[in-house]
Amino acid sequence: MQRKINWLHFTDLHYGQDSQNILWPKIKKELFKDLEFIKSEIGKIDIVFFSGDLTQSGKKEEFDELTALLKELWSHFATLGSEPYLVAIPGNHDLTRPDRTKAAAKVLISYQSDEEFKTLFWDTIDKKSEYIELINQCFKNFTDWYKNVDLPKLPMKDGILPGDFSIDTELNEIQLKIVGLNTAFLELSSGDFLGKLAIHPRQLIQLTSQSPLDWIENSDLSILMTHHDPSWYDEQTNQYYNNDINPAPTFYNHLCGHLHKANSSRSGLIGSESRRIQLAPSLFGLKKYNNDLDRIHGYFAGSFEIIEDMLYEKFYPRIGQLNYGGNYRIVQDSGFDLHYKPYIQLNQLLHKTSDQSTIIPSNEINSGNVLKERDTNILDLEANAEGDKNLNKIPKINYPELSQHKHIRIVEQQNFIDQLTNKQIAWLITDWGLDEQGFIGSILCKLHPIDQRDGFILDCEDIISEKELLSAFEEQFGMLLQNFCNLTSTLTNSLLVLNYLDANLYLGNAAYYRFMQLVQSIVDFCPQMKIIIVARKAPSNLLQNEFIKLSALDISEIRAYTKSHPSATNDFQKSDNLLKVEEITSGLPKHIDRLIENLKVVSFEELIETEKYITYETVNVEQIPKSLRQAIASLLDSTDKTKNRSLDLLKVLTILANGETIGNLTRFFGVKPIYIENANLLEKLSLIDVITTTKLISTINGQQSQQIKILKVPRQIRDYVTTLITDSEKDEIVKAGCDLYFGNKWRTGVIRNIYGSLFTSSKFLNVDNCHLITNSLMANAVKNNDDFEIERAANLSIKFCSLLYEHGDYRNAIRTSEEIYNWLKSTDFNQLKAANAGLYGKALRMTSQRDKSTEILKEALLIENAHISNNDKNSILAVLGYSAISNKNNEKAIEYAKEIEKTALPKSTSSLQAKYILTRATLSGDKLISRLKKLENEARKADATVLRNNILLSLADLETDSNDEEKRLNKIIESKDDEYNVIRAVIRKSLKLIETNKPFNVEELNLVNIAYSYLYSQRLEGLFNECHKVLWSYCIRGDRYSDLLNLFKHSSLVWRISDDLTNEKRYFLELLELPENKLKQIDPIPINLANIEYYKRRKLEFGSTN
């Protein structure tokens, strides 16, 4: 049986208060719905803890009505397969206040001012005094109700005050002990009782057979319940609480309520055990401030699970939140650091008995024996003076202060500094090539300056046990750990780096706690020391905000890195060049540095060209972290089928460097299927990243975006794995990749269309891998000097480029055709050269690179013996003519049009294109409009859709009547076959709606949304900015703040790539002007939390540049 208890923590229902009959039904509906979510997360509920104020004034009729409400709640539990136990403690609203004229009442009300009575009260607490009788009477309605209510309850022992209880039971094979203490018995009148309430050890002693510690220690899990938290106790009671009732770690958790605010905290002295206090939000709280009603709704949920000697807790904070429609929903409380999950994971070693306080054996490491004197007298001042000299022999840190690192990873730097400052200990998760040295160097120059002579580094790469770790101090530092701590404890600002920590030291709960106990003991002993732990894999015990993980640089960070690099040239600041640098280096600083160094002796163009000849056979394996080599060796050296297939998957994803979905790779090797478990194993070994992406950036009609999970091998791992792939293996993977992307007839020159329409859903294939496949085919053919294979690879690439161009994927068309353009330069395949150059030039024009486009297209026409058909020649001339018109070079446009007319058939598309170019170049005003209308009719009859739509767009530009303009745009939108011009038309129409403040057409807004995804990938800047403007306006109009942040995040990246910070800053400032409460109302689902995090990052980064 699973040793697990699932629980809810309710408090402060205040049943019977004004307005509850009106407001509670809505909250109840949301609560019931949310309990279904909780059940789906943790399973059936075992216990409901209720920490007081179940009613508003403790009246019998309120308790009667409360019973009906709880019966309904328990009926709902039954539908969820649960029958939980109710465990309740009274609050200050669960008593009926006495007649203040009674003598006993007067004395109790004056409790805090009468020291003599305090002593008397507790000394005679177990006798039936008039004071106890009065308190019993005040809480009679509660105690009668709790005794008689027909709901499941655990066997309990009553205490000396009404509502006091203890429970000692076994539930789901967990020995559970619960104590409830009445903290409300002094609230017999109105007034402020902060710091004036009392509880006493006698209450606990009576409930626990006169021996509280023995009673509690003989349990797996112990819980304390009160209505008030310790901030409400008087000074003497707090001393009792800290020393006698709940000295850490007597109770695992202290559950309370009363404040109507959510909180869960730990407290304790540094280096000592801590106590936990869980203050639940009010289930139904109403307070008036200046006649305004403040509504608070929420609760906590969770689970306790025991596996061997570890207690695992999942903690779900839930809170009521007002949505845009004015209704309350219960959602995860983002006031807690949840980090993309609805719960917080808490793990703790079990405490059983006083002589077995942790699971760590007494002969192993703990903070009590690590720094204990062994062979040396640490009080010997002479020995210590000699030891100071020995510090000079210890390996010192050497982290250079580099300008290029100061301007990247700004948020990570700030978070890391915060962790070092607040906790003295910080985890840095990194990998080969990510340059943690530069990162740490930037950190150290921003902290209070640390003299690198007082910074020490311990190489932990070969250490796999605690014993070896302790020995490493002796071997590398020449002294015991305790002597090192003794000598460094007086340094005012020191640093210890545990470098490249082996995962065996901290993976697994017991190992992690033992290791952290050692680290904590060092900082306890050396209060001015900071410790940096560098590792490849983050401990599973840490939340996402408790470590810093370095990633490859994105394009905007590559720009910042190269801009501040003292040796980098301006070549790196051009957007197109940045894209090439990102593709070649994958954003790894070590590869960027290599490019910068090589640029000293070659031009940028030569550098990029030579990169495709670089192999990874010269990778220095000794430079690769041992942990990475061991992870891959565990696959290489295994005979296990699962590990063998996982290695196959790793090699495939290394060649398909842009990543792919597991679904597309399942039958990659035919009879050797790849399964999900193979991907899971690679992820556990930190050999792949799982990247979640979507086809659309947001939703319009409530339809969720299609989520796609791409498996990708990080560049630093690919560099190493590539050295392990044989030529025959690579050839097999490349050809299987051709089958995947182009179909199994690619060898005969027939390829399949892997594109669907922009406006319909289709199977996802990562097209970004296709140019890697074609480039590999070509590289291998050239390497082998095999003309047949060169021709076949070039034909495949050109057909693929043609497909890319036809479907508007101009960026991939440019990337692929540019590679083939360079490969074919030194060959005699002139026909292929011309065909490829034609596609290359056309794609360049579509991305507004008109000058280079013109150069390449002219070159295509001049290639000898290219045998270009008239249709292909006229197609190139038409593009040249369009570019000439855009450049206002009408004479040249006329020249190209007349050249087309020499060979174009009458009424053909080429003939109509020539007429269109001549019309644009020679006419204006009414004559131009008249001629364009005639041409539009001819294009329609000739079924020349693209040309017709271009003409309609030209007419729309010239229209003065907005209705006529809209009609022409509608004709384009209705055509659907010409996706690029449909996008242009729908954006233009939407911009007009913004100008006239008219509502958006939902269908067309969906097209704009899809268009944004397309333009985002293609980075067609003019259209992209217009599309962004449309969606931004739509989000602002509809108060769609979550979509607004999502939109800003995506657009921000495009603007940063193109160095358009003006646009980014403009929209960022608009976000800043939004009311703060609007952002707080955003539903805290993972994608929204990620977008909020990005917004905060940019806020910090903008601040750093001001």
N, C-alpha and C positions, 0 to 999 in steps of 0.2 A: 504493500500500500504506500502511496505517496505521502510522505510526511510534510503536509502542507496545510496551512490555515489561511483562508481568504476572509477578509474583513472589510467592514465599512465603519467609518467614524463620523457620526452625526453629532450635532450640538445645537442648542439654542433655536429650537423650533418655535417656541413662544406661542403654542397653540391657544387661541382664545383672544388674541389681540385684535384691535380695530382693523378693519379692511381685509382681514385674512380670508373671510368667506368669499370675497370678490377676487383676490389676487392669487390665493393658494391653488385653485384648480389648474391655472396655467403652469405654475411652477411644478405641480405634481405631475402633470403630463410630461414635462421636460425631464423631471427626475426619473420617471419610469422608463423613458426612452434611453436616458443615459445609463441607467442600471443594466439595460440590455447590452450596451457597449462594454461596460465593466465585466459583465459575465462572459462576453466573447473574448476578453483579454485574459482573465485569470481563472475562470470557471465558476462553479457554484459558490455562493456566499455561506460561510460557516458561522460568523459572529457579527452582530451589529453592536458596536460600542456607542452609547449615548451619554455624552459628558455634561448633562444637566440642562436646565431651563427647557424642559419638555413643554411646560405650559406657561401662560403669561402671569397668572396670579395665584396658582396653587389651589384653585377652587375644585370641589368635587366634580361639578358638572363639566369643567374643562378636562379633567382626567377621563370622564366618561366619554366625551367627544373624541379625546385623543385615542382612546381604545378603538373606536370605529375607524379612525384614520389609519392606525397601525395595522388593524386587521386587513384593510384594503391593501396596504403596502405588503404585508406578508402573503396575501393572495397573489400579488404580482410576483413575489419571490418564488412562489410555487410554480408559476408558469415558466420560470427560468430554471426549474429543477432544484430549487434551494428551499431549505427550511432552517434559517439561521437562528441562533440563540440571541436573545436580547440581554445585554448587560448595561445597566443604567445607574447613574449617580445623580442625586438631586442638585439643582442649582438654586440661586437666590430667588428665582421666580417660581420655584416649585414649593414654596412655603406660604402659609397664611400668616400675616403679621399679627402679633398679639396686641392686646390692650396695653398701651404704654403706661397706664396708671397702676398696673399690677406691680407689686414690689419686686418680684423675680425679674420681670421685664426691665424695670428701671436699672437693676444691678447689671444684668447682661448687656444692656445698651451702653453702660458706662465701663465696660470691660477694659478698654485700653487705658483708661485713666486711673484704674484702681489696681496697683501692683499686688496688694495683699489678696484681693479677690482672685486674680489670675492664678496665684499659687493654690489657693483653696479650691478653686474650680477643678483644676487638673488632679489635685491630690485626692479629691473625693469623687472623681468622675465615674467610678464604677459603683457608686452608691446611688440610690434613688432619691436624689435631692430635688428640691422644688425647681431648680434650674433645668435639670435634665427632663423633668416632667413637662416643663413649659416648652422646651425644644422638641420633645416627642410630639406634643400637641400641635405645634406649628407645622411639623412635617407629616402629620398623620395621614392626610389625603394622599401624599406621595407613597408612603410606606404601605398603606392599605391597597392602593392601586397596583403597586409593583408586586405585592404578594399575590394578588388575586387575578391579575390580567392573564387571559388565556392565550399566552404566547410561549414558545419554547424558551426555557431558562435553564441555566446550568445550576447544579447544587451549590449553595453558598452558605457561608457562616456569617451571621449578623454581628455587628460591632456594638460599641458602647454609645455611639451617637446614631440617630436614625439616618439610614442611607449608607453607613459604613458597612463594608462587606469584604469577605475574601473568598476566592474560588481556587480550589485545588483539584484539577481534573486532568484526564488524558483525552486529547482530542486529535483524531487522525494520527495516532502514535506519537504525538508531541505532548510532553509533560508541561502543561500550561498552568501558570499561577497568576491571578489577578487580584489586586487590592484596590478597593474604592474607599476614599476618605471624604467625608462631608466637610467642605470648606465654607459653606454658606450659612452655618448655624448662627453666626453673629450678625447677619444682615437682617435684624428684626425691625429696622426702621429705615426711612429714606435717608439719603446722604451719600457722601463720597467715602468709600471704604478702601481706596487704594492705599496699600501699606498698613492696613489695620485688621486684617483677618488672621485667623490662627488655625493651626492643626498641631498635633502633639504626638510624640513617639508612643504615648500610652495607647492611642488609637490603633497603631500598627501592632504593638506588642500583644494586645488583646486578641487580634485577628490571626496571629501567627504562632500560637502556642508558646508564647513568651520568648520566642527565639527567632526574630525576623530574618537574620542573615542565614541561619541554617535552613529555615523554611524556604527561602527564596532560592538558595544555591542548589537545592535538590530539585531543580526544574530545568527544562530546556529553554523556556521562554517565560519572562515575567513582565507584567504590565501594571503600572500605577495609573489610577483614574481619579481626577478631581475636577471640579467645575472651574476653579480659578487656577491660573498659573502662579508661580512664586512671586511675581511682581506685586501681587495683592497681599502677600503675607507681611506681618510685622517683622521687625528686626530679629527678635528672639526666635520666631517661627522659622525664619530663613536659616538661622543657625541650626535648628533642629533638622530642617529639611536637608541641608547640605551634609550634616555630620551623622545624623541618626536615622532619618526616614529614607532618604534617597542619595546616600553617598555614592559617587560614581564608582563602579557601574552596577549598582544594586538592581535597578529595574532596567530592562532593555529600552523601554519607552514610557514616557509620562504623557497620557492623553488628557487634554483639558479643552476648555472653550471660553465662553463669557465675553471675550473682547470683540467677537464678530469679525475678526481678522484672521487670515490664514498665515501660519508660520510653522516651520519645523526646523529646529536648530539644535546644535550641540554646544556644550560649554564645559570647560574644565581647565585646569592648569596645564601649561606647556609640558609635554612629556608624560603627563598623567592620563589616566582613563577619563573619558568625557561622559556626561549624561545628556540624554536627548529629551526634549520637550516638544510635543506635537500639539499645536494650537489650531484647532479646526475652525473653518469659517462657519458663520451662522447658516443653518439650513434655511431659515426664513427670518431674516433680520430686518426690522423697520426702525429707522431713527429719523427724527425731525431735526433739521438744522435751518433756522430762519424760515420756517414754514415750508421748506422743501423736504420731500420724502426721499431719504437715502435707502435704497433697497440693496440688500446683500444676500446672496444665495450661493451655497456651495457645500461641499463635503470632501472628505478624504476617503480613498479606497486603497486596498493593497493586498499583499500576500506575504506570509512568512513561510519559507520552505527550508527544511533542514536536510542537507546532504552530507553524510559523514559528520565531520566536526565543524561545518560551516553553516551559518544562518544567512540565507539570501532573502532580502526583502525587496519587493517592488512597491513603490509608493506613487499613487495616482492622485495628484491634487486636482480637484474639479471646482469650477467657479461659474456662477451665472453671469452672462454677458448680454448686454443690450445690442441687438443687431439693428441694421438700418431701417428695418420695418417697424421698430419700436417694440419688438418681442424679445423675451429672454430666452437664451439657449444656454445649456450647461455644457461647457467645453473644458479642455485642459487649461489649467491656470498658468499662463506664461510668465507670471511673476516669479515662478521657480525656474531654475536653469534646466529646462527639459531637453533642449538641444535636439529637436526633430523627432522626439519620442514622447508619448503621452505619460511616461512614468520616469521615475528616478530609481536606479538600481543601487541598493545598499547591501554590502556584504560585511559580515563580522564573524570573527572566530568565536566559538561558543565558550562560555564560562561555566564551569561545572562546580568545582569545589575549591576551597581556599588553597589547597596544596597542588592544584592543577589548574591554575588560572588561565592558561592558554594552551593551545595544542603544541606549542614549541617545546621540545624536550629540554630539560634543565641543563644539559651539556651543550646546547646549541646557543645561537645568538639571541639576546634580547637586550633591551636598553639597560637592564640592571647589571649585566655582566660584561658587556662589550668593552666598556671603558674602565673596568676594574683593574687595579694594580696587579701586575704579574711579576715580572722579573726585575723591574726597575722601581726604585723609590722615587715616586713622582714629586715628593716634597724636598728632594735634594736639589738645592738651588744651583750648586756647582754643576751637577749633571744637566740641569736645564740650560744653563749658560752654554755648555758644550753642545747641547741639542740644538740651540739656535744656529750654530755653525752648520749642523747637519741639514738644516732646512735648505741651505744653499745647494745641497747635492741632489735634492728631490727634483724629478722632471717638472719643468715649468710650462705653463700654457704659452702658446704663441699664436694669438689670434690678431692678424693685422687689421688696422683700421683702413678700410678701402672705401673710397667715395662712391663707387658704383653700388655698393651694398647698402649704403645709408638711405637710398631713395627707392628701395624696393621692399616688399613684405613689411610695410609700415605698420599695419594692424597686428601682424604676428609679432613684430618687435615690441609693440606696446603691451600686448597681452603677456608676452614672455617676461618683460620687465615687471609687470604687475605681480606675476606669480613669484618671481624671485624676491621682490620687495616684501610681499605679504606673507609668503610661506617659507622663504629661504630655499626652497627646493623647486626645481622646474624640470619637466621632462621635455626633451627635444627629439621628435621622431623624424628621422631623415634617412637618406640613402645615398649611395654612391653618385657623385656628380652634382648633387644639389648644393654643395658648398656651404656646409654648416659653419666652416671656419669664418667665412665672411659675415655670416649672420651673427655669430657670437661676437665677432669683433665689433660690429655695429652696436650690439647690446652693451658691451663693456664700455664703449666710449660715451654712451648715454646715461649709464648708471653713475652713481658717485664713483669717480675714477678709482679703478682697482689697479694697484701696482702689479704688473705682470710677474714681478718677483714674489708676490704673495698669492699667485695663482698656481695651483698644482693640478697635474693631470695624471690619472691612473688608467692605463690601458687595460680594458676589461674584455677584449675580444675573445681571448682563449679561456676565460673563466666561466665555469659551468656550475659551480657550487659555492655555498657560503664559505666553506673551509678554504677553498682556493682564493676567494675574494680576500679573506683575512691574510692569507699567505702572500698575496700580491703586494700588500703594503710592505711586508718585510722584504720581498724580492725587489720591488721597484723603488721603494722609498728608503730602504735600508733601516726600517724601524717598525715596531709594532703599531697597529692602528691607535691604541690608546696613548702611545707616546707621541705620535703625530698630532693627535687631538690636543694633548697636553701642551705641546709646543706652539700650536697655532691658535689656541683659545685666547691668547692675549693680543693677537693681531686685530687691528681695528676694522679691516675690510679685506677679507680673504675669500678665495674661490677654490672649490674642488670640482674638477670635471671627471666624472666616471664615464670614460669614453668607449663607445661601441659596446654597450652592455649586451651580453649574450642573453637571449630570451629565456634560457633555462633557469636563470636567476630569479625571474619574476612571473613567468606564466603559470597560472594556477593560483588559486586563492591563498593556500597556505604559503607557497613560495613568495608570493607578492607581499604578504603581511610580514613575513620574516625579514625579507629584504628591506622593506620600508621601516621596520623597527630599527634596523641597523642604521639606516640613513638618518632617521629622526634622532637617534641617540647622538649622532655626530653633531647635528645642529643644536641640540640641547646643550651639549658640552661646549660647543664653540658658537656662542650666540651671534658673533659678527661674521660668521662664515656663510656663504651661499654655495649651494650644490647644484650643478647642472648634470643631468643624466641624459646621455646621448644613446639612442637605440634605434633599431630598424622598425620595431613593432611596438605599438602602444599596449600597455597592460589592459586587459579586459575590464579590470576593476575601476579604471579611470573613466569619468565622463568626458564628453568631447571638449568641454571647456577647461579640462584639467591637464591638458598637454598641448603642445604646439607641434603641428606637423608641417614640415617644409614640402612644398610642391614645386613642380617645374614652373617657370615664369610664363605668364600669358603674354600676348603680343604687346599690350600696353606696358607691362613691366619690362619686357625686352627693350622697348623704347627708352624707358627711364634708366635702365641699367646701362645701355650703350651711350645714352646722352651724357651721363655723368662719368663714364669710363675715360680715364685720361688718355688712352691710346686709340679710342674708337673714332672713326671718321664720320662725316655727315651722311655717308651712304646708308648708314643704319637707320636714319630718321625718315627715309622715304617709305611710304606705306607699302608699296609693292615689294620693296626689298625686305621690309620687316616680315612680311608673310613668308618669303623664301628663307629668311634666317630662322623663323619659327619652325618651318617644315624640316630644315636640315638639322637644327640643334635640339628640337623638341623642348626648347626653353630651359635646357640645362646650362647653368653658368659655365661649367667647365668646357662645354662645346662652343659657347659664345666666345669665351676667352681665346679658344683655339682659332676661331675665325678672325677675330680681331688681330691676333698675332700674325696669321698668314697674310692678312691684307696689307702688311708692310711691303710685301714683295710682288703682289699681283693686283690687278684691278678687281673690283667687286664682281664684274661679270665673269672674269676668268675663275675667280674663287668659287662661285656658284657652279660653274661648269665642271670644275675638277672634283667637286664633292661627290659626284655620282660614281667616281672611280675608287672612292675610299672603301677599303674593306676593314673588317674588324678582327682580322687574323693577328694584328699586332697589339691587340689589347693586352696590357700587362695584368695578368691574372692576379699577381700578388697585390695589386692596388685595390682589388675588389674586396669588399668586406667579407670576412670569413662567414658571417651569418648568412649572406646571400649565397655564397658557394655551397654552404652546408644544406641550405634549403633545396637547391637544385640537385645537389648530390643525392639527397634522399629519394629523388625520382630516378636519377640516372642509374643508381646502384641497386634498384629494386627489381624483383621478379614478379611483383604484384601487378595484376592486370589493370586495376584502377589507377595505380601510379604510372604505369606505362602509358595508358591512354591520356592521363593528365599531362605527361611530358609531351605527347603528340600535340595536345591542344596548346601547350605553351609554345611549341615551335611554330605551329600554324599562326597563332596570334602575334608572334614575333615577325613573321613575314608580312602578315596583314596588319601592318603597324598602326593603322587608324582604328582598329578594333572591329568586332563583329558580335552579333547576338549568338547565344548558344543554340537557338533554334535553327539558324542558318548553317551551323557547323556540325549538326548532329550526324549527318551522312556525308561529311566532307571527304572521308576516306572510304566511302562505300560500305564494304562489309565489316569495317572496324568502326562501329558507331562511337560517338563521343556523347557522354551523358552529363546531366546537371551535376552529379557528384564529382565529376572531374573538374568542373569549374569551381565548385565549392572547395575542393582541396587546394587549388592554386590560390584562391582568395585567402584561405587560412594560412598559407605559407607566405602571404604578402607578395605574391609574384604577379598578380593582376589587380587592376582597379576595376570597379564596377561603376559605370557612368550612366546615370539615369537622365534621359532626355525626352523631349516631346516633339511631336510634329507641329503643334500649334502652340502659341505662347499663352493663350488664355481661353476662356469659354465665352460664348455669346448667348446661346440658348440653353444653358445648363448642361451642355454636353461636355464630358470630361475630355481633356486632351489625351491622345494616345501616348502612353508611356512606353519607352523603349529602353531596355537595359543592355548597354554595350560593354563587352569585356575587352579590356585593353591592357597590354603589357607596357609598363613605364619604360621610357627610353633607356635609363641606366641599366635595367635588367635586360632589355633587348640587346644592348651592346655586348653583354656577356653571353647570352644564349646564342647569338649569331655565330660566335666562335665554336659552338658545339654542333651546329647544323652542317652536315656534309653537303657537297655539291649535288649529289643525287637526291638527298632529302629536300633540298631547296627546289630543285627542278620538279619534283613530285608535287610539292605544295603549290608552286606557281601554276602548274598545269591544272591541278584540282581547283585552284582559284579561278582560272579561266572557265572551267566547267560551271562553277557556282555563279559567276557574274555574267558570262556571255553565252552560256548554254553549251551542250556537248557537240555542236556542229561548228565551233569556232575555227577548227583546223581547216575546214573547207571554205572559210571566208564568210560564213553565215553566223550572225550574232543575234541574240534575242534582245527585245526591247525591255530593259529593266526599269523603265520609267512608266509610272501611271500618270494620269492627269493631276495637275496641281489641285484640282477642285474635287477629286474623289480620293477615297482611301485606297491604299495599295500596300502590298507586302514591303517591309523595310529591308533594304540591302544597303550596306555602307558603300556607296559609290566612290567615296574617297579612296578606297583601296584599289580601284580599278587602274588608276594611273601607276600605282606601285607594281601591279601585275604586268602591265604592258611594258613598263620601263625595265623590269627584270628580264622579260623575254628578249627585249631589244639588247640589253647589256650583255646577256649570255650569248646571243647570236653574234654580236660584234666581237666579243672576246674570242669566240671560236672561229671568227672570220668566215661565217657560214652565210653565203648570199641568199640561199633559199630561206633560211630561218629569219634573216634580216627582212627580206621582202614580206614574209608571212606576218612577222611581228608588226611591221609598219602598216600593212594592210589592215590588221586587226585594230591597231591604234587609231587609224584614220576613220574607220567605220564607227568606232566607239566615239570619236570626236564629233562625227557628223550627228550621231544620236544625241550627244550632249548639247550641241548647238540647236538642234531642232526642238529640244525640250527646255531651252532657255537656261541650261546650266553652263553659263559662260565662263565662270571661274574655273571649273574643272576642264572645260574645253581648252582654255588658255594653258592651263598647267600641263595637260597631256600633249597638246600640239606643240608647245614650246620644247618639251623634252624630245619629241620626235624630230622637230626642226633641227635641233642641235645634233642628234644622232645621225641624221641623213646628210648633214653638210658635206662630209668627206666621201659620200657614196655617189654612184652614177645612176641612182634610181630617180631620174628627173621627173617622171610622171607622178611618182609618189611625193616628191618634194613639192611640186606645184599644188597637188590636191591638199596636202597638209598645210602649206602656206596660205592657201585660200581660206581654209577653216580658221586658221590661226588669226589672220587679219580681220575676218568678219567678227570673231569673238572679241577681239581687242576693241573694235569700234563700239560694240554693245556695252562695254565697260568704260566708255568715254575716253579711251586711249587712242584718239583719232590720228595723231601724228604717226605713232608707231604702226597703227593699222594701215595707214596709207603706204608707209614704207614697205611693209611686208607684202601687201597686195600687189604693189607695183613689181616687186621682186618676183612674185608668182607668175605674173604675166610675161616676164622677161626670161624665164628659164627655158633654155634651148631643149628641143626635142621632148617637150613635156606633153605634147598631143592633147592640149586642153580643148574640150568640146566647146562649141559656140555657146551652149547654155551655161556652162561653168564660167566661161570668159565673161559673158554678159552679166552673170550674177555678181562677179567681182567688180565689174565696171559700175554696176548699179550702186554697190556699197561705196565705191569711191565717189560716185556722184552725190550720194547722201551726205558723206563727210564734207565734201566741198561746199554744199549748201549750208551745212551747220557752221562751217568756217567762213561763210559769207564770200566764198570765192566762186561767184556765179559763172565767170568765164570758164573756169576749169570744169564746173558742173556741166555746162553746155557741151564742152568737148567730150566728156565721158558719155553723155546722152547720145550724141551724134555717132559715136563709135559703136554704141549698142545698135542703133538703127541700121547699121550696115549689114548685120547678120540676123537680126531678130525677125521672126516670122510675124506677119500681120496679126493683130489681135492677141498675140501671145502675151504672157505675163511680162517678158523682157521688153516687148514693144511698149506696153502700158507703163512700165517703170521709166523708160526713156521719156515718154510724154510727160509723166509726172515731174521728173527732174527738170525738163525744159520749162514746164509751166511754172514751177517754183522759182526758177532762175530768171525768167523773162517777164512775168506778169505781176501785176499788183492790183489792189482795190477790187472793184466790181468785176473786172475782167478775170482776175485770178479766181474769185469765188465762182463765177459762171463756168469757167473752164474746169475747176475742181469738181463741181457738181456733175458735169458731163463725164469726167473721168471716173468718178465714183460709180456711176451707172454702168460704165463699160467694164470696170473691175468686177462688179457684182455678177454681170453676165458671164465673164470669163472665169468665175469662181476663184479669183485671185484674192483670197480673204485677207491676207496680211497687207497687201497693197491697198485694198479697199479701206481697211481700218486705219491705215496711215493717212489716207486722204480724208476720212471722216474726222480724224483728230486735227488735221490741218484746218478743216472747215470749222470745227468747234472753236479753234483759236480765233477765227476771223468773225464769228457770229457776234452780233450785238444784242440779239434777242435771246434771253436766258432760256426760254422754253424751247427754241430751235436748237440751242446748244445741247440741252438735256436730251432732246430726241436723238441727236447724232451720237451722243455718248451711249444712249440706251441701245442703239443698233449694234455698237461694238460689244457691249456687255452681253447682249443676247447671242452673239456669234459663238462664243465659248471655244472655238477651235484655235484661235490665236491668243494663247494665254497671256503673252507679254503685253499685247495691246489691250486686252481685257483689264489687266491690272492698271495700266495707265488711265484707262477710261473710268474705272470705278473709283480710283483715287481722286481724279479730277472732279468727278461728280460729287464725291463726298466733301471735298474742299468747298465746293459751292454751297452745299448744305450748311456747312459751318459758317460761311460768310453771311448767309441769310437766316441763320438760326432756325433751320427747319429740322424736323426729326429724321433720324437715320432709318433707312430701309434695312430690316433685319437680314434679309438674304444678301444684300450687297455688303452689309457690314461683315457678314461671314466671309465674303470674298476679300474684303480689306484685311481681315484677320489672317487669312491664308496668304494673301499677298505679302503681308509683313514677314511671315516665316520665310517666304521665298527671297524677298529683298534682303533680309537679314543674312542669309547664306551667301547671296551674290554681292552684297555691299554696293549696290547701284545707288550712289549717295544721294543724288537729287530726288529720285523717286522714294528712296527709303525715308528721307527726312519728311517728305510730304505724307507718306503713309503713317509715320509716327505721329505727325500732327493730328491726323484724323482720329487715330485710336486714343491719343491723349485727350482730345476734346470729348470723345465719347465717354471715357472713364470719368472725367471731371463732371460732365453733365449728370451722369448716373450715380455719382458718389461711389464709384467702384475703386476703392482705394487699394485693395489687394492687387487688382489688375494693373493699377497705376504703378505700383512698385515693381511688379513683374516687367512691365513695359520699360520702365526706366533702367532696370538692370540690363536688359538685352540691348537697348539702344545705346546705353552708356558704353558698352564694350565696342560697338561699331565706331562710335565717335572717338574713342580712345585709340583705336587702331589707325584711324585716319587723321589723328591729331586734331580733331575738331572739338577742343575743350570749350569753345564758346557755346556751342549747342548744348553740350552736357551741363555746363554751369547754369545755363538759362533754365533748363528743366529741373535741375537740382534745387535751384533757388525757389522754384514754384512748389516743390515738395516741402521745402523748409517752411513755407508760408501756411501749409495745412495745419489745422488745429491738432495739437498733440493727441487729444482724445480720439481723433479719427483713426490714427494709426493703432492705438491701443484696442480699438474695436475689431481689428482685423482677425478673422478666424485663425487660430494658431495651428494650422496644419503645416507639415514640413516645408512645402514649397513657399508658403508665405513667410515662415520663419527665416528661410534662407534668403528671401528677398529683403526682409527687414535687416538682416545681418549685412547684406551687401550695401544697403543704403547707409548703415552706420559706418561701414568701412570707408565708403566714399566721403562721408562727412568728416571722418578723421583725416583722410588723405587730403581733402581740400584744405582742411585746417592746417596741415603740415606744409602746404605750399604758399599760404598767405603770409 
